[in-house]
Amino acid sequence: MALENTRAGDRLSLVHIGQTAPASRWRTEAMRSHATPRLIYIAKGQGRITVAGLTRGYGPNNLVYIPARTMYGYEVGAMVFGQMLSIPAAMAPDWPDEPVHMRLRDVAVQKELSMLFDQLDRELQSAKTGHSRAAHYHLGLLSVFFERQLSIEENDERAHTASARLVAAYTDLIETEFRSGKGVSHYAAELGVTATHLTRCCKVTCGRSALALLNDRVLYEARVMLRDTRTKVQDIASDLGFSSAAYFTRAFQARTGLTPSSFRKSGIPPVSGRI
């Protein structure tokens, strides 16, 4: 389980999405997952988001649903404003089992969605009696809204190609085994394909290699552990499947420009409570 999930707990929460400093972009762009589902609402701006190894562009009035334990990462441009909703596990059955990217074009529907988020946010910020229960009721109404829009949403053919299905299965395996230190060849063998074919499919669906997706997930977890815990560097290296602390340090520095110790001392606030 990702440490950020453990710290955040299984609770309903809503956080704002906006541009972050270059040194903190890994918090949104790097591949990660959560123990409970997420719903991203983009109110304005545009960018790209990768979910289960499939990259799509997003724009205003987009909803992106991400099931629990599904790898994702997204770019946040200068003009992007949105919100990310954490859905408690107890309410997850009200939501789909697969990722959904929804583009809302009807103005009345856009206004309804904005109102639902505003009402939910208002209750989460309130100190009135029953505000938490009211927020959960608003989440229930939001799930009904989502289900109704999903019934009329145009089918995304890209998500059903052989390449997309293979890469989605690959990202599922990464989530299960990314701490093992196993390489792309191992995952490809589990999926019954060659590493070359797996990489070719990854590049088709998201423009990255299979190794890049795997490394991104591992290094995201390394950053979280360095920033949110006091675990020794050598223990982090071992926990993430590296053969030695020295190898971990070289890999981390090659990707981030900092040694693990320097990253830990850099003063970026903890991940917990953030997107």
Backbone as CSV, one residue per row, in Angstrom:
resi,resn,N_x,N_y,N_z,CA_x,CA_y,CA_z,C_x,C_y,C_z
1,MET,0.847,-1.199,0.000,0.000,0.000,0.000,0.880,1.246,0.000
2,ALA,0.574,2.216,-0.840,1.345,3.441,-0.865,1.233,4.154,0.472
3,LEU,2.347,4.747,0.913,2.340,5.412,2.213,1.366,6.570,2.243
4,GLU,1.228,7.262,1.111,0.320,8.394,1.088,-1.108,7.921,1.331
5,ASN,-1.452,6.730,0.856,-2.789,6.189,1.100,-2.978,5.877,2.567
6,THR,-1.953,5.284,3.187,-2.031,4.922,4.591,-2.256,6.155,5.461
7,ARG,-1.546,7.230,5.134,-1.646,8.444,5.933,-2.980,9.148,5.720
8,ALA,-3.446,9.167,4.464,-4.683,9.879,4.174,-5.894,9.148,4.731
9,GLY,-5.819,7.821,4.757,-6.936,7.057,5.274,-8.065,6.933,4.276
10,ASP,-9.069,6.190,4.683,-10.226,5.953,3.825,-11.299,6.965,4.191
11,ARG,-11.210,8.160,3.612,-12.165,9.202,3.962,-12.521,10.021,2.731
12,LEU,-13.680,10.666,2.805,-14.121,11.565,1.747,-13.369,12.887,1.875
13,SER,-12.722,13.309,0.801,-12.016,14.589,0.821,-12.012,15.194,-0.572
14,LEU,-11.800,16.501,-0.633,-11.795,17.233,-1.891,-10.638,18.220,-1.861
15,VAL,-9.734,18.120,-2.833,-8.592,19.034,-2.889,-8.562,19.709,-4.246
16,HIS,-7.975,20.891,-4.279,-7.916,21.665,-5.516,-6.708,21.271,-6.349
17,ILE,-6.864,21.361,-7.652,-5.795,21.085,-8.606,-5.399,22.399,-9.259
18,GLY,-4.124,22.687,-9.265,-3.600,23.885,-9.910,-2.131,23.707,-10.197
19,GLN,-1.548,24.649,-10.892,-0.140,24.530,-11.261,0.746,24.514,-10.023
20,THR,1.749,23.663,-10.047,2.695,23.567,-8.950,4.084,23.978,-9.430
21,ALA,4.983,24.220,-8.486,6.354,24.580,-8.821,7.023,23.430,-9.568
22,PRO,7.972,23.745,-10.476,8.636,22.690,-11.251,9.195,21.565,-10.391
23,ALA,9.751,21.890,-9.225,10.349,20.868,-8.367,9.313,19.920,-7.780
24,SER,8.035,20.325,-7.815,6.973,19.509,-7.215,6.071,18.846,-8.254
25,ARG,6.401,18.970,-9.520,5.526,18.426,-10.562,5.396,16.917,-10.493
26,TRP,6.388,16.258,-9.898,6.293,14.800,-9.785,5.057,14.386,-9.012
27,ARG,4.523,15.273,-8.177,3.345,14.931,-7.378,2.112,14.695,-8.233
28,THR,2.084,15.278,-9.407,0.951,15.054,-10.300,1.343,14.224,-11.521
29,GLU,2.549,14.434,-12.039,2.930,13.820,-13.303,3.405,12.379,-13.166
30,ALA,4.033,12.025,-12.056,4.566,10.670,-11.889,3.434,9.666,-11.695
31,MET,3.671,8.439,-12.153,2.675,7.394,-11.987,2.514,7.023,-10.517
32,ARG,1.266,6.950,-10.077,0.944,6.538,-8.714,-0.439,5.908,-8.700
33,SER,-0.878,5.419,-7.537,-2.233,4.904,-7.386,-2.680,5.164,-5.961
34,HIS,-3.954,4.884,-5.700,-4.508,5.054,-4.356,-5.304,3.812,-3.971
35,ALA,-5.478,3.639,-2.687,-6.227,2.482,-2.188,-7.723,2.633,-2.423
36,THR,-8.176,3.863,-2.659,-9.593,4.131,-2.917,-9.730,4.936,-4.205
37,PRO,-10.923,4.969,-4.816,-11.084,5.656,-6.100,-10.901,7.175,-5.994
38,ARG,-10.630,7.773,-7.152,-10.524,9.218,-7.288,-11.386,9.680,-8.448
39,LEU,-11.956,10.888,-8.311,-12.687,11.525,-9.397,-12.084,12.905,-9.604
40,ILE,-11.559,13.152,-10.796,-10.942,14.440,-11.125,-11.928,15.251,-11.967
41,TYR,-12.174,16.483,-11.534,-13.050,17.402,-12.259,-12.195,18.579,-12.737
42,ILE,-12.052,18.726,-14.028,-11.323,19.846,-14.611,-12.328,20.924,-14.991
43,ALA,-12.258,22.076,-14.322,-13.189,23.169,-14.594,-12.699,24.057,-15.732
44,LYS,-11.378,24.266,-15.796,-10.821,25.059,-16.898,-9.373,24.641,-17.152
45,GLY,-8.892,25.007,-18.345,-7.537,24.642,-18.717,-7.497,23.326,-19.472
46,GLN,-6.297,22.961,-19.905,-6.157,21.720,-20.650,-4.780,21.112,-20.417
47,GLY,-4.668,19.836,-20.731,-3.412,19.127,-20.537,-3.578,17.685,-20.967
48,ARG,-2.727,16.819,-20.430,-2.805,15.388,-20.740,-2.811,14.589,-19.453
49,ILE,-3.539,13.486,-19.491,-3.604,12.595,-18.335,-3.407,11.154,-18.824
50,THR,-2.647,10.395,-18.051,-2.408,8.994,-18.365,-3.035,8.136,-17.282
51,VAL,-3.959,7.263,-17.654,-4.636,6.374,-16.710,-4.529,4.948,-17.243
52,ALA,-3.999,4.061,-16.414,-3.809,2.659,-16.818,-3.036,2.544,-18.129
53,GLY,-2.053,3.441,-18.307,-1.190,3.372,-19.474,-1.749,3.978,-20.740
54,LEU,-2.906,4.633,-20.682,-3.519,5.254,-21.851,-3.558,6.765,-21.647
55,THR,-2.908,7.506,-22.554,-2.836,8.962,-22.447,-3.907,9.614,-23.304
56,ARG,-4.614,10.563,-22.700,-5.625,11.348,-23.404,-5.417,12.823,-23.074
57,GLY,-5.884,13.680,-23.960,-5.933,15.091,-23.647,-7.168,15.381,-22.810
58,TYR,-7.080,16.372,-21.928,-8.265,16.804,-21.175,-8.454,18.301,-21.353
59,GLY,-9.680,18.744,-21.123,-10.009,20.152,-21.250,-11.083,20.529,-20.257
60,PRO,-11.665,21.727,-20.390,-12.696,22.180,-19.459,-13.899,21.239,-19.439
61,ASN,-14.497,21.122,-18.269,-15.691,20.304,-18.064,-15.447,18.831,-18.385
62,ASN,-14.275,18.368,-18.016,-13.948,16.940,-18.127,-13.998,16.301,-16.754
63,LEU,-14.488,15.057,-16.706,-14.475,14.236,-15.502,-13.644,12.994,-15.793
64,VAL,-12.722,12.683,-14.911,-11.901,11.488,-15.066,-12.046,10.652,-13.799
65,TYR,-12.598,9.469,-13.957,-12.763,8.559,-12.817,-11.636,7.532,-12.832
66,ILE,-10.992,7.360,-11.679,-9.852,6.457,-11.548,-10.157,5.447,-10.446
67,PRO,-10.356,4.182,-10.794,-10.643,3.170,-9.774,-9.467,2.990,-8.814
68,ALA,-9.727,2.356,-7.685,-8.670,2.054,-6.727,-7.590,1.206,-7.386
69,ARG,-6.345,1.444,-6.967,-5.184,0.662,-7.423,-4.945,0.774,-8.928
70,THR,-5.344,1.898,-9.518,-5.116,2.133,-10.943,-4.051,3.208,-11.110
71,MET,-3.000,2.908,-11.847,-1.911,3.861,-12.034,-2.358,5.043,-12.898
72,TYR,-1.942,6.248,-12.479,-2.260,7.438,-13.265,-1.264,8.554,-12.951
73,GLY,-1.223,9.535,-13.830,-0.448,10.744,-13.635,-0.939,11.766,-14.643
74,TYR,-0.790,13.054,-14.355,-1.325,14.055,-15.277,-0.513,15.341,-15.233
75,GLU,-0.534,16.053,-16.357,0.118,17.344,-16.463,-0.840,18.436,-15.989
76,VAL,-0.293,19.453,-15.338,-1.099,20.590,-14.895,-0.488,21.860,-15.480
77,GLY,-1.150,22.430,-16.493,-0.662,23.647,-17.122,-0.971,24.888,-16.304
78,ALA,-0.500,26.028,-16.799,-0.625,27.292,-16.070,-2.071,27.715,-15.858
79,MET,-2.962,27.336,-16.773,-4.347,27.795,-16.712,-5.302,26.749,-16.152
80,VAL,-4.775,25.624,-15.680,-5.644,24.537,-15.211,-6.165,24.817,-13.808
81,PHE,-7.468,24.613,-13.653,-8.074,24.633,-12.322,-9.069,23.481,-12.253
82,GLY,-8.987,22.727,-11.177,-9.905,21.619,-11.002,-9.931,21.142,-9.571
83,GLN,-10.565,20.003,-9.363,-10.674,19.408,-8.036,-10.527,17.894,-8.145
84,MET,-9.977,17.316,-7.089,-9.880,15.863,-7.021,-10.639,15.377,-5.802
85,LEU,-11.558,14.448,-6.045,-12.403,13.905,-5.001,-11.918,12.512,-4.616
86,SER,-11.674,12.293,-3.346,-11.318,10.965,-2.835,-12.595,10.276,-2.378
87,ILE,-12.892,9.131,-2.951,-14.130,8.409,-2.686,-13.864,7.292,-1.678
88,PRO,-14.551,7.272,-0.546,-14.329,6.216,0.452,-14.619,4.828,-0.115
89,ALA,-13.906,3.838,0.378,-14.074,2.470,-0.110,-15.504,1.980,0.051
90,ALA,-16.175,2.413,1.121,-17.546,1.969,1.372,-18.509,2.412,0.279
91,MET,-18.159,3.495,-0.438,-19.026,4.009,-1.501,-18.508,3.648,-2.890
92,ALA,-17.383,2.957,-2.965,-16.816,2.577,-4.259,-17.754,1.720,-5.117
93,PRO,-18.578,0.828,-4.514,-19.478,0.034,-5.358,-20.464,0.859,-6.185
94,ASP,-20.669,2.128,-5.820,-21.555,2.997,-6.587,-20.897,3.512,-7.870
95,TRP,-19.616,3.205,-8.036,-18.853,3.743,-9.162,-18.371,2.611,-10.062
96,PRO,-17.930,2.928,-11.295,-17.523,1.873,-12.241,-16.281,1.099,-11.774
97,ASP,-16.075,-0.045,-12.373,-14.889,-0.861,-12.099,-13.720,-0.467,-12.985
98,GLU,-13.997,0.246,-14.084,-12.966,0.633,-15.037,-12.820,2.151,-15.079
99,PRO,-11.648,2.653,-15.530,-11.465,4.107,-15.673,-12.460,4.686,-16.678
100,VAL,-12.842,5.925,-16.459,-13.761,6.619,-17.368,-13.255,8.043,-17.571
101,HIS,-13.200,8.480,-18.814,-12.883,9.875,-19.136,-14.097,10.455,-19.844
102,MET,-14.753,11.391,-19.187,-16.026,11.927,-19.664,-15.865,13.405,-20.044
103,ARG,-16.354,13.772,-21.229,-16.287,15.151,-21.701,-17.718,15.700,-21.775
104,LEU,-18.024,16.629,-20.904,-19.389,17.150,-20.804,-19.540,18.379,-21.685
105,ARG,-20.408,18.291,-22.683,-20.557,19.365,-23.663,-21.832,20.183,-23.469
106,ASP,-22.820,19.604,-22.807,-24.098,20.307,-22.585,-23.942,21.322,-21.451
107,VAL,-24.310,22.564,-21.706,-24.124,23.631,-20.721,-24.919,23.366,-19.444
108,ALA,-26.149,22.881,-19.572,-26.967,22.598,-18.392,-26.330,21.506,-17.541
109,VAL,-25.753,20.500,-18.190,-25.076,19.415,-17.469,-23.824,19.938,-16.780
110,GLN,-23.096,20.822,-17.443,-21.908,21.425,-16.840,-22.273,22.198,-15.567
111,LYS,-23.354,22.937,-15.623,-23.790,23.717,-14.463,-24.220,22.795,-13.318
112,GLU,-24.895,21.698,-13.661,-25.319,20.739,-12.642,-24.112,20.129,-11.936
113,LEU,-23.097,19.770,-12.713,-21.892,19.192,-12.128,-21.195,20.189,-11.207
114,SER,-21.059,21.430,-11.666,-20.419,22.461,-10.843,-21.171,22.660,-9.531
115,MET,-22.494,22.644,-9.592,-23.311,22.812,-8.398,-23.105,21.654,-7.426
116,LEU,-23.033,20.419,-7.954,-22.836,19.250,-7.096,-21.500,19.327,-6.363
117,PHE,-20.443,19.734,-7.070,-19.136,19.870,-6.427,-19.142,20.998,-5.401
118,ASP,-19.786,22.117,-5.733,-19.843,23.241,-4.792,-20.570,22.852,-3.505
119,GLN,-21.688,22.139,-3.644,-22.456,21.729,-2.467,-21.678,20.747,-1.602
120,LEU,-20.996,19.816,-2.246,-20.195,18.849,-1.507,-19.050,19.549,-0.775
121,ASP,-18.386,20.452,-1.477,-17.270,21.197,-0.879,-17.754,22.037,0.299
122,ARG,-18.925,22.647,0.153,-19.471,23.496,1.223,-19.712,22.687,2.495
123,GLU,-20.219,21.485,2.345,-20.467,20.649,3.522,-19.160,20.158,4.150
124,LEU,-18.170,19.844,3.309,-16.886,19.401,3.847,-16.203,20.520,4.638
125,GLN,-16.436,21.765,4.238,-15.821,22.901,4.922,-16.647,23.399,6.107
126,SER,-17.864,22.920,6.228,-18.790,23.412,7.247,-18.492,22.829,8.627
127,ALA,-18.931,23.568,9.644,-18.841,23.079,11.027,-20.232,22.782,11.573
128,LYS,-21.249,22.835,10.724,-22.618,22.603,11.162,-22.844,21.131,11.516
129,THR,-23.811,20.905,12.374,-24.170,19.545,12.756,-24.530,18.712,11.524
130,GLY,-23.980,17.523,11.435,-24.306,16.618,10.341,-23.629,16.935,9.031
131,HIS,-22.613,17.808,9.047,-21.999,18.213,7.773,-21.314,17.042,7.066
132,SER,-20.718,16.144,7.832,-20.045,15.002,7.201,-21.064,14.080,6.534
133,ARG,-22.186,13.836,7.216,-23.228,12.988,6.640,-23.808,13.638,5.383
134,ALA,-23.991,14.961,5.444,-24.519,15.681,4.282,-23.557,15.590,3.106
135,ALA,-22.246,15.685,3.385,-21.253,15.586,2.313,-21.328,14.215,1.635
136,HIS,-21.507,13.160,2.427,-21.620,11.824,1.857,-22.901,11.672,1.031
137,TYR,-23.972,12.317,1.461,-25.201,12.281,0.662,-24.982,12.986,-0.688
138,HIS,-24.256,14.111,-0.662,-23.954,14.811,-1.908,-23.079,13.947,-2.818
139,LEU,-22.167,13.176,-2.221,-21.363,12.246,-3.011,-22.259,11.194,-3.662
140,GLY,-23.265,10.738,-2.952,-24.218,9.790,-3.521,-24.948,10.382,-4.718
141,LEU,-25.362,11.651,-4.603,-26.025,12.320,-5.728,-25.067,12.471,-6.905
142,LEU,-23.798,12.729,-6.601,-22.807,12.856,-7.658,-22.618,11.521,-8.391
143,SER,-22.678,10.423,-7.653,-22.543,9.111,-8.291,-23.723,8.828,-9.221
144,VAL,-24.923,9.287,-8.835,-26.097,9.130,-9.702,-25.934,9.974,-10.964
145,PHE,-25.462,11.225,-10.790,-25.192,12.095,-11.939,-24.209,11.418,-12.890
146,PHE,-23.145,10.859,-12.335,-22.112,10.220,-13.147,-22.684,9.024,-13.911
147,GLU,-23.469,8.217,-13.228,-24.064,7.040,-13.864,-24.980,7.440,-15.025
148,ARG,-25.750,8.510,-14.826,-26.658,8.952,-15.882,-25.881,9.470,-17.087
149,GLN,-24.794,10.212,-16.845,-23.992,10.718,-17.955,-23.256,9.583,-18.663
150,LEU,-22.843,8.589,-17.888,-22.132,7.452,-18.472,-23.028,6.682,-19.444
151,SER,-24.324,6.665,-19.162,-25.250,5.917,-20.014,-25.410,6.546,-21.392
152,ILE,-25.039,7.830,-21.528,-25.159,8.510,-22.822,-23.800,8.916,-23.383
153,GLU,-22.726,8.577,-22.663,-21.377,8.943,-23.102,-20.982,8.147,-24.337
154,GLU,-20.308,8.826,-25.278,-19.813,8.153,-26.472,-18.701,7.179,-26.094
155,ASN,-18.695,6.015,-26.706,-17.695,4.994,-26.410,-16.316,5.421,-26.912
156,ASP,-15.307,5.260,-26.072,-13.929,5.589,-26.439,-13.269,4.341,-27.028
157,GLU,-13.155,4.310,-28.339,-12.636,3.123,-29.009,-11.180,2.841,-28.642
158,ARG,-10.403,3.890,-28.351,-8.983,3.683,-28.041,-8.785,2.803,-26.812
159,ALA,-9.718,2.896,-25.860,-9.576,2.136,-24.619,-9.797,0.646,-24.822
160,HIS,-10.329,0.250,-25.999,-10.679,-1.149,-26.216,-9.795,-1.824,-27.267
161,THR,-8.711,-1.169,-27.659,-7.787,-1.799,-28.590,-6.963,-2.856,-27.859
162,ALA,-6.355,-3.760,-28.631,-5.511,-4.798,-28.035,-4.337,-4.174,-27.285
163,SER,-3.761,-3.114,-27.840,-2.635,-2.447,-27.177,-3.052,-1.860,-25.841
164,ALA,-4.202,-1.189,-25.815,-4.674,-0.570,-24.573,-4.974,-1.613,-23.506
165,ARG,-5.557,-2.734,-23.917,-5.857,-3.799,-22.944,-4.579,-4.395,-22.373
166,LEU,-3.580,-4.592,-23.236,-2.309,-5.149,-22.765,-1.617,-4.201,-21.798
167,VAL,-1.569,-2.926,-22.140,-0.879,-1.957,-21.281,-1.624,-1.774,-19.961
168,ALA,-2.950,-1.812,-19.995,-3.717,-1.737,-18.752,-3.397,-2.928,-17.853
169,ALA,-3.284,-4.113,-18.444,-2.910,-5.295,-17.660,-1.501,-5.154,-17.110
170,TYR,-0.618,-4.556,-17.886,0.762,-4.325,-17.439,0.789,-3.374,-16.241
171,THR,0.041,-2.290,-16.307,0.025,-1.352,-15.176,-0.587,-1.993,-13.929
172,ASP,-1.548,-2.875,-14.117,-2.103,-3.607,-12.974,-1.030,-4.471,-12.314
173,LEU,-0.217,-5.137,-13.135,0.872,-5.956,-12.593,1.907,-5.099,-11.876
174,ILE,2.224,-3.941,-12.453,3.176,-3.043,-11.794,2.684,-2.694,-10.396
175,GLU,1.402,-2.351,-10.289,0.851,-1.982,-8.981,0.999,-3.110,-7.966
176,THR,0.916,-4.330,-8.435,1.007,-5.485,-7.539,2.451,-5.797,-7.156
177,GLU,3.397,-5.569,-8.094,4.744,-6.092,-7.915,5.863,-5.050,-8.003
178,PHE,5.543,-3.749,-8.008,6.604,-2.779,-8.281,7.698,-2.751,-7.221
179,ARG,7.437,-3.288,-6.040,8.462,-3.353,-4.994,9.395,-4.554,-5.145
180,SER,9.141,-5.395,-6.120,9.875,-6.657,-6.228,11.244,-6.525,-6.878
181,GLY,11.481,-5.430,-7.592,12.732,-5.268,-8.309,12.762,-6.000,-9.633
182,LYS,11.650,-6.605,-10.029,11.592,-7.338,-11.295,11.566,-6.373,-12.475
183,GLY,12.129,-6.817,-13.595,12.233,-5.982,-14.775,11.104,-6.188,-15.764
184,VAL,11.171,-5.448,-16.858,10.124,-5.486,-17.874,9.973,-6.881,-18.457
185,SER,11.081,-7.603,-18.637,11.006,-8.950,-19.218,10.146,-9.879,-18.371
186,HIS,10.240,-9.720,-17.047,9.418,-10.535,-16.153,7.937,-10.244,-16.367
187,TYR,7.582,-8.971,-16.420,6.175,-8.601,-16.602,5.675,-9.051,-17.974
188,ALA,6.515,-8.881,-18.993,6.117,-9.297,-20.336,5.841,-10.801,-20.376
189,ALA,6.704,-11.573,-19.711,6.507,-13.024,-19.675,5.200,-13.378,-18.979
190,GLU,4.884,-12.681,-17.898,3.620,-12.937,-17.194,2.421,-12.658,-18.097
191,LEU,2.588,-11.691,-19.000,1.499,-11.305,-19.896,1.504,-12.118,-21.193
192,GLY,2.516,-12.969,-21.351,2.572,-13.829,-22.526,3.023,-13.131,-23.793
193,VAL,3.817,-12.039,-23.645,4.323,-11.315,-24.812,5.811,-11.067,-24.621
194,THR,6.475,-10.557,-25.636,7.880,-10.185,-25.511,7.993,-8.781,-24.936
195,ALA,9.146,-8.490,-24.358,9.383,-7.148,-23.822,9.324,-6.103,-24.936
196,THR,9.791,-6.479,-26.121,9.757,-5.559,-27.264,8.323,-5.214,-27.653
197,HIS,7.469,-6.227,-27.684,6.062,-5.983,-28.038,5.380,-5.137,-26.961
198,LEU,5.670,-5.413,-25.697,5.070,-4.648,-24.606,5.471,-3.185,-24.695
199,THR,6.739,-2.936,-24.948,7.207,-1.560,-25.070,6.571,-0.864,-26.266
200,ARG,6.440,-1.605,-27.376,5.802,-1.024,-28.566,4.369,-0.594,-28.250
201,CYS,3.643,-1.417,-27.521,2.262,-1.090,-27.165,2.198,0.094,-26.217
202,CYS,3.120,0.161,-25.262,3.157,1.294,-24.328,3.375,2.608,-25.071
203,LYS,4.263,2.570,-26.054,4.531,3.788,-26.817,3.329,4.207,-27.650
204,VAL,2.558,3.229,-28.103,1.347,3.537,-28.866,0.300,4.189,-27.975
205,THR,0.123,3.666,-26.766,-0.971,4.147,-25.908,-0.622,5.396,-25.106
206,CYS,0.671,5.542,-24.726,0.993,6.691,-23.868,2.302,7.392,-24.215
207,GLY,2.978,6.932,-25.262,4.197,7.603,-25.676,5.397,7.345,-24.796
208,ARG,5.318,6.353,-23.915,6.432,6.006,-23.028,6.785,4.536,-23.217
209,SER,7.997,4.185,-22.823,8.385,2.782,-22.881,7.830,2.048,-21.668
210,ALA,7.830,0.731,-21.743,7.398,-0.075,-20.597,8.305,0.169,-19.396
211,LEU,9.600,0.317,-19.649,10.545,0.578,-18.558,10.291,1.931,-17.926
212,ALA,9.955,2.940,-18.724,9.692,4.274,-18.185,8.490,4.260,-17.249
213,LEU,7.435,3.529,-17.612,6.261,3.428,-16.747,6.622,2.761,-15.422
214,LEU,7.392,1.684,-15.493,7.793,0.968,-14.285,8.672,1.839,-13.398
215,ASN,9.699,2.462,-13.989,10.598,3.309,-13.205,9.867,4.485,-12.576
216,ASP,8.915,5.049,-13.311,8.165,6.200,-12.811,7.393,5.836,-11.550
217,ARG,6.783,4.650,-11.572,6.011,4.206,-10.395,6.918,3.972,-9.194
218,VAL,8.060,3.331,-9.426,8.989,3.035,-8.331,9.549,4.327,-7.735
219,LEU,9.944,5.254,-8.606,10.557,6.484,-8.107,9.543,7.409,-7.445
220,TYR,8.288,7.342,-7.877,7.269,8.104,-7.148,7.187,7.610,-5.703
221,GLU,7.154,6.289,-5.540,7.068,5.726,-4.195,8.303,6.084,-3.377
222,ALA,9.464,6.101,-4.032,10.691,6.485,-3.339,10.600,7.917,-2.824
223,ARG,10.085,8.820,-3.647,9.937,10.216,-3.218,8.992,10.335,-2.026
224,VAL,7.878,9.604,-2.093,6.917,9.646,-0.997,7.566,9.159,0.303
225,MET,8.291,8.069,0.227,8.930,7.513,1.422,10.013,8.444,1.959
226,LEU,10.763,9.071,1.070,11.802,10.009,1.507,11.193,11.251,2.157
227,ARG,10.071,11.706,1.613,9.481,12.952,2.106,8.601,12.740,3.331
228,ASP,7.928,11.610,3.421,6.917,11.430,4.468,7.350,10.528,5.618
229,THR,8.521,9.923,5.517,8.970,9.039,6.592,10.432,9.331,6.936
230,ARG,10.887,8.713,8.014,12.296,8.817,8.402,13.049,7.521,8.104
231,THR,12.457,6.702,7.268,13.079,5.438,6.904,14.447,5.684,6.281
232,LYS,15.439,4.904,6.664,16.783,5.056,6.136,16.806,4.781,4.637
233,VAL,17.712,5.467,3.945,17.811,5.324,2.493,18.047,3.869,2.105
234,GLN,18.929,3.192,2.823,19.204,1.790,2.473,17.979,0.904,2.668
235,ASP,17.136,1.249,3.645,15.913,0.465,3.854,14.880,0.752,2.764
236,ILE,14.821,1.998,2.304,13.928,2.337,1.191,14.369,1.582,-0.059
237,ALA,15.674,1.582,-0.299,16.210,0.863,-1.455,15.814,-0.604,-1.406
238,SER,15.954,-1.220,-0.245,15.608,-2.628,-0.089,14.112,-2.849,-0.275
239,ASP,13.304,-1.970,0.290,11.851,-2.110,0.208,11.356,-1.999,-1.226
240,LEU,12.083,-1.241,-2.051,11.661,-1.037,-3.438,12.370,-1.973,-4.415
241,GLY,13.082,-2.956,-3.887,13.631,-3.998,-4.742,14.980,-3.702,-5.362
242,PHE,15.673,-2.663,-4.895,17.002,-2.360,-5.426,18.028,-3.277,-4.775
243,SER,19.028,-3.673,-5.541,20.031,-4.608,-5.030,20.961,-3.982,-4.013
244,SER,21.076,-2.652,-4.039,21.929,-1.962,-3.076,21.506,-0.512,-2.956
245,ALA,21.905,0.131,-1.854,21.605,1.548,-1.663,22.326,2.393,-2.711
246,ALA,23.524,1.954,-3.112,24.294,2.704,-4.106,23.584,2.711,-5.455
247,TYR,23.052,1.549,-5.841,22.315,1.461,-7.108,21.059,2.323,-7.054
248,PHE,20.355,2.278,-5.937,19.167,3.118,-5.753,19.531,4.596,-5.868
249,THR,20.621,5.002,-5.233,21.041,6.403,-5.265,21.352,6.847,-6.681
250,ARG,22.066,6.009,-7.449,22.389,6.363,-8.833,21.126,6.503,-9.676
251,ALA,20.194,5.567,-9.509,18.951,5.607,-10.283,18.111,6.828,-9.902
252,PHE,18.041,7.114,-8.632,17.243,8.250,-8.151,17.840,9.561,-8.641
253,GLN,19.160,9.692,-8.545,19.822,10.929,-8.958,19.730,11.139,-10.463
254,ALA,19.816,10.049,-11.226,19.709,10.172,-12.674,18.349,10.714,-13.089
255,ARG,17.314,10.383,-12.330,15.956,10.808,-12.667,15.616,12.184,-12.109
256,THR,16.061,12.482,-10.893,15.639,13.712,-10.217,16.693,14.801,-10.172
257,GLY,17.953,14.431,-10.397,19.023,15.412,-10.278,19.523,15.590,-8.859
258,LEU,18.933,14.861,-7.914,19.311,14.947,-6.507,19.571,13.552,-5.965
259,THR,20.454,13.459,-4.995,20.587,12.196,-4.280,19.376,12.034,-3.377
260,PRO,19.061,10.827,-2.935,17.933,10.658,-2.009,18.056,11.527,-0.758
261,SER,19.248,11.622,-0.196,19.447,12.435,1.014,19.208,13.909,0.727
262,SER,19.686,14.382,-0.436,19.476,15.791,-0.784,18.003,16.084,-1.024
263,PHE,17.318,15.142,-1.670,15.883,15.318,-1.896,15.146,15.417,-0.560
264,ARG,15.510,14.580,0.370,14.873,14.583,1.697,15.092,15.913,2.407
265,LYS,16.222,16.548,2.181,16.557,17.802,2.857,16.106,19.037,2.086
266,SER,15.495,18.850,0.932,15.212,19.978,0.047,14.107,20.903,0.520
267,GLY,13.336,20.465,1.512,12.350,21.365,2.105,10.989,21.360,1.471
268,ILE,10.730,20.458,0.499,9.386,20.370,-0.082,8.454,19.790,0.966
269,PRO,7.268,20.384,1.176,6.351,19.885,2.209,5.960,18.447,1.975
270,PRO,5.518,17.742,3.009,5.120,16.339,2.890,4.000,16.157,1.877
271,VAL,3.926,14.952,1.309,2.903,14.627,0.320,1.538,14.504,0.956
272,SER,1.460,13.981,2.179,0.173,13.707,2.813,-0.674,14.970,2.834
273,GLY,-1.960,14.812,2.473,-2.866,15.932,2.440,-2.840,16.680,1.119
274,ARG,-1.978,16.241,0.209,-1.884,16.860,-1.092,-2.323,15.879,-2.160
275,ILE,-2.446,16.368,-3.390,-2.827,15.512,-4.501,-1.666,14.575,-4.810
